[in-house]
């Protein structure tokens, strides 16, 4: 996990109260913080709810999620590891091992990767993806083709957590992005979220998610 995120987790644990919840054991504050960060990334990607994906879509979305959530920590950079990129076309400047893609596919999207394919802006060598960032950002100029609005500072607020079964919880809350207008910071985008999380293999994983965009005045 990104070191900056870990520091933010510690600060959050000290300063932020827990949300309203029904009685019972809850995911830890640190786990909730990471889950909220994950929800912001999914919202940024333009996803509205979890749905079964083709293997191509699954690998693409898992790779995008990994790049957006972990940045350079998730793989190798050509400038720093030139020997690793020997024989690989110059347009490929990054590399992400398939293990990371498989973990995100399982823990965030709830599916297993059974087949790898190249998709636009990537070359799969059997062990991971070489990445052409110019293709992944050619529509907007932003990595993974995010819109400018989706790069604004964001905040996720968990308002309620309810246990719905052994090691399963339902979470409700809101997602917001802020923009400075006339010297004042305002809510620019907002969505409500409803997610179900569960423990599997010792990890808190997403079982389902749904975002409902809110009309802004």
Buried (B, 14 or more C-beta within 10 A) or exposed (E): EBEEBEEBBEEBEEEEEEBEBEEEEBBEBBBBBBBBBBBBBBBBBEBEEBEEBEBEBBBBBBBBBBBBBBEEEBBBEBEEEEEEBEEBEEBBBBBBBBEBBBBBBBBBBBBEBEEBEEBEBBBBEEEBBBBBBEBBBEEEEBBBBBEEEBBBEBEBEBEEBBBEEEEEBBBBBBBBBBBEEEEEEEBBBBBBBBBBBBBEEEEBBBBBBBBEEEEEE
